[in-house]
Amino acid sequence: MAKITSRSPLAPKGFPDLPLVKGVRFATVAAGVRYQGRTDVMLAVLDHGTSVAGVFTKSATRSAPVLDCQAKLGGAPDGPAAILVNSGNSNAFTGHYGQTSVQEITDAVARVSGVASERVFTASTGVIGEPLAHDRIVQKLDELNDGLNVDRIKDAAEAIMTTDTFAKGSGAQIELDGHTVTIAGIAKGSGMIAPDMATMLVYIFTDAIVAQDRLQALLSELADKTFNCITVDSDTSTSDSLMLCATGASGVDAGDSPAFAEALHDVMLDIAHQVVRDGEGATKFVEIHVTGAASDADAKTHGMAIANSPLVKTAVAGEDPNWGRVVMAIGKSGAAADRDLLSIRFGETLVAENGWVSPDYREEDAAAHMKGQSLMIAVDLGLGEGKATVWTCDLTHGYIDINADYRS
């Protein structure tokens, strides 16, 4: 497997100091699933009564862990819950063997932790098509269970990494009814990132009380505004999983709180941006803002067409303000567009309008913007009120280097 030797130039300075979420404990081990000399399995155990919600990949070739998680979601919380994640092997495209691996792991977690097997959720990330050595994980479960601690969320973030160059996390605390409610989340994701979901695993925890049906609705709504608005390479994973767990340990019911929803959105968007900033080989973080579309859906279609265009992304990598490639991407998207109403900006520089290059355009102004690490491409369709914002990164030789020998 390709070895990542350097931290992304777009990475934050370090892992954030996340607030502790009451009602959840973490542990990690090195099981040698694929990687040697590093942790590769994490276990999270959540208190009795925890609500669990999830959003998963829409791939037709979903992994065995994804299918198992989807089957278990729903209904009122009953007893504690657990999440076990391994890196290095995705347990995808492994036929009946994959289902057996999931069952062996969930049953073993249940025996060791006391969590009912139908409340044990698993995920696997890594190479596709190779049987998961689940026995290596099972053999480490006693060690995992003994090591559970509320302050090990950073260790958990590190254990689930594959081609990531940094561990990803975000958190927030808000005051509701005179009490503090905490949210903290971790993720892995670097390549094979595109909507529905995005190779991405995300686990977000809160000590708020939120009923399962409300938690699910809130997660689905916010996922469409965050994780489903990012793309690294247009490829959708077999294993994408986004789970939100509400332990209720704060004693505060936040299900109908706008402040809680806003804080959760901010945490999810921060993590989503970190995934893009760790895009394989990325050197530029790009926000694409589309306005004036016939509808919000059309705006997002145009935005993703631009964000996923290899020609746009390589121009960004080369710091070339090639607005013609943006025009191309809009034209091929399939959403409504009128050439003669279109305007395009790179940063604050108007580069094109009314179907032609702007008469005031100076390429050196746009070129100066392209030299930055955080870029903005803004498009106005001139057709209506529809708008959307999506995020992507550039496409460099580094992406090829990482993926050309991923299984080697």
N, C-alpha and C positions, 0 to 999 in steps of 0.2 A: 504494500500500500504506500502511496506517495507520502513522503515525510514532509511535514510543514516545519520549516526551520526558522521562520521569522514572524513576528507579530504584525498584524495588519497596520498599515500607516494610518488607518482611519479609526483605530481602536481607542477606547477611552483610556485614561491614565492608569486605571486599575479597577479591580472588582469593587463595586460599591459596598458600603457598610450597611447591609440590609437590616431593617428592624426584625426582631424575633417575632414570629407568629405563634401565638399560644395554640396548643392543640396539635402540633405536628413536629415530629422528630425525624432526623436524617442519619444515614450511615452509608459508608462506601467501603469497597474492598477491591483488591486486584485479583480477579479471577482468571486472567489469562485467556479470555474468550477469543481474542485475536491479538491484542496489544500486549507487549511485555514491558515490565518495569513501570506501570502506571495503574491507577485505579480505573476500573471499567464497568463497575456495577454500583448502582445506588438504590437504596431502599428508603422510602418515606412511609411512616406509619402515622395515621391520623386518628384522633380521638373518636369515641363513640358519638354518633349523631352527626358526623360530618356529611354535608351535602356534596355531591360530586357531579360536575357537568363536563362535557367534552365536545370538541369539534374535531373532525378527522378528515384525512385525505378523501377525495372523491375518485381516486384512481380505481380503475376496474381491476387492477392487480394488487389490491390492498394486502398487507401482510397479515399473518395469523394473529399477532398481538392486536392489531387494529380491529380486526373482525371480532375478537373476543371482547375488547373494551366496548365496542358499539353495542354488543349484545347485552352487556351488563348495566349500561346506563339507564337511568329512569327510576321512578319510584321514590318513596320516602326513605330517608336515611335509616339504617338499621345496623347498629353496632359500629365498631371501628372500620377503618378502610386502610388499604396499603397500596403503594405504587412501587413497582420494581422496574428499573430500566437498565439495560446493558448496551454498551457501545461495541463496535467492531464487527458485528454481524446483525443484519436486519431481520433475520428469520422471515424473509419474504421469498416467494416463489420456491417454497420448500415442501409443497404438497401436504399430505397427511402428517408427515414428520413435523412440520411446523406447528400443527395443532397439538400434537403430542408434547412438544417442547413447552408450549404455553401451559398445558394442563399440568405437566410435571412441576413447573415453576410455581404456578399459582397454588397447587396443593401443598407444596413444600413450604411456601410462605405462610399458608394458613396453619400448618402444623407448628411452625416455629413461633409465630407471632400471636396466634389466637384470633386472627382476623378470618372471618368466613371466606371461603374461596371465591364466592360470587361477589365479594367486595375487594378482591385483589385485582388490580389493574396492572398490566405489563406493557412495556414498549421495548423495541429493539431497533438499533440503528447501525448502519455499516454496509458491508457488501451484501449484494442480493444473490440468491440462488445457492447458498452454501448452508448445509444443516447447522443449526445452532448447537454448540456443545453445552447443552443445558445442565449436564451433570456437574460441570465446573462451577456453575452458579449455585446449584443446589448445595454443593459441598461447602459453600461459604455462607450459608444463610444463618447458621448459629452465630458466626462472627459478626455478621451484619446486625442481627437482632441485639446482640450484646453491646454494639457500638452506637446505638441510637441516641441522638442528642439534639436538642432544639437549636443549637448554635452551629450546625454543620451544613448549612445550606450552600455555602461556597464550595465545600468539598463535593457536594452533590452535583453542582454545576460543572465542575471539572471532570467528574467521572463519566458524564454523558457526552463529552466532546468526541468528534471524529476528526474531520479536517479543519475544525475551528482553530483559530490562532489565539483566541482568548475566551475565557468563561464569561457568560452573559447573565446579568441579573439586574433587577430594578425593584424598587419598593416605595411605599408611601404610608403615611399615617394621617388620619383625619379625626376630628373630634365630632362625635355624634351623641346627643343627649347627655353631654357631660362626661362621656367615656371615650377612650382612644380605641379606634379601629385600625388594624394593621393589614397591609397587603404586601406580599413579597413574591417575586417570581424569578424563575431561572429558565434558560433555554439553551439549546444547541442548534446550530444551523449555519451553513456556510456556502453550500452549493446545492444544486437540485432544488432551487427555491423559486416557487411560483404559486399563485393562488390556488386554493382548494386542496390542501392548505399551502403550505409552502415548503430538502430533507431537513425537517425541522421538528423538534420536540420542545414543547413549552409546558411548564408546570407552574401554576400560580396558586398561591395559598392566602387565605384571609381568615381572621378569627371572628368575622362577622357572622351573624345568623342570617342565612338566606335560604329560603325553601328551594328544593331541587328544581322545580319547574321554573321558578323565577330566575334561578342561577343559570339554568340552561338558556333561557331566552336572552338574558343579559349577555352571556358569553357569545352566543351566535350573532347578536346585533353588533357587538363591539369587534368581533373578529373580522366582520366585513369592512370595518373602517380602519383596521390596523394590519393584521397579518395577511388579509386577502387583498391588500393594496401594495404589497412588496413583491419584487421579482429580482433574482440574480441572473438566471439563465433560461427562464421560461419552462423549465422541466419540473413536473409535479412528482413528488416522491410517492413510493408505495407505503410509507411508514409514518407520514405526518400525523402528529397528535398534539392537540392543545387541550389541557385539562385545567379546570378551575375547581378548587376545593375550599369549602367554607366550613370551618370547624365549629363555629358558634361559641368559642371559648371566651370571647369578650362579653358575651351576654347582651349584645346590641343587635337588634334586628335592622339590617341595612337594605333589605330587599327593595324598598320603595324610595330609597334615598338618592336624590340627584347628585349629592356630593360624593357618595360612594361610587356611583356609576362613573362620574367624571374622574375620580382618582384611579379607578380600575382601568379606564380608557388610557389615561396617561401612562400607567405602568405598562400596559400592553403595547402602546405605540413606541415607548422607549425601547422595549425589548425588540420589537419588530425592526426598528432602525438599527439596533446593534447587529442584528442578523445581516442586514444589507451592508453595514460597515465592515463585516467580516466576510463578505462575498469573496469567493475564491479568486485570488489574484487582484482584488480590487484596489484601486488607488484614488477613486473619485466616488463621492456620495452624491446622487443626483435626485433632486425633487422635481417632479413634472406636474405642473399645475395647469389644468384644462378648465376653461370657462366658456360661456356662450354656446354650449352644446344644446341640441334639441331636448336632451334629458340628462339626468345624472348618470344613467346607465350608458348612454352614448359617450358621455365625457370620460367615464372610466375605460370604456373600450378603446377610445383614442389614446388615453394615457398609457394603457398597457401595451398598445401597439408600438408606441414610441419607446417605452421602457424595455421592451423585449427585442427591439430591432438590433441585430448584430452590427448593422452599418452605423446606426446612431451610437451604439455603445463603443465601437472601435474608434469612431470620430472623437468621442469624449476622452477615450484613453490617449489619443494623439493630440488632445487639446486643440482640435480643429473645429471652429464654429461653423460646421457644415449644415446650415439650416435646410438645405435641399433634402437631406436625409429625413428630417422631421416632416417635411411636406410629403415625402414618399410614404412614411409610416402612417400618416393620417389618411392618405388616399387609399391605402390597402386595408384599413381597419374594418371596413364594412359598415361603420356607423355614418350617419348623415354628415356631410361636409360640403361646403361651397368654396371652391378655390378662390373666388374673387372677394370673399368676406373674411378670409383667414388672416390672422396676424400672429407673429411669433416673436418672442423675446428670449434672449440669453441674458439672464440677470436683469439689469435695468435697461439693457440695450435693445431697442426695437430694430429687428433685423429684416422683417418682412411684413407687408400689409397690402390689402386689396389685390391679392394675386401676384404680387411682384415685390422685389426688394425695396425696402424703405428708401426714399430719396436722401434721408439724413444718415443712412447707415455708414459707419466706419468700421471696417473689419477689425482694426486694431483694438477697438473698444470691446467687441465680443471676444476676441482672442485673449484679452487680459482677464476676462471673467473665467474663461476655460482653464486658466492656469491654477485656479483655486482647487481646494480639496472638496468643498461643498458647493455644488452648482445648482442653478435653477433654470429650467426650461419652461417657459410659459406660453400657452397657446390659447387664443380666443377664436372660437368658431364663428361668432357673429350670428348665430341662429336662434338662440333662446337663453334660458336661465340655467341650464344644466351645468354642473361643475363637479370636479373630482380632483383629488391629489393622490399620486402614487409615487413610490420611491424605488430606485434601482441603483446600480453601480456600473462602472465601466467594464469593458471586456478586454483583458490584457493577455500577453503571453503566459503570465502566471497561471491563469485559469487552465490553459492547455497543459502546462507542466504538471499541475496537480492531478488532472483527470486522465491524462494519457496513460498513466501507469498506476491508477488507483488500486487495482487488484494485485499489483506486483509485490 
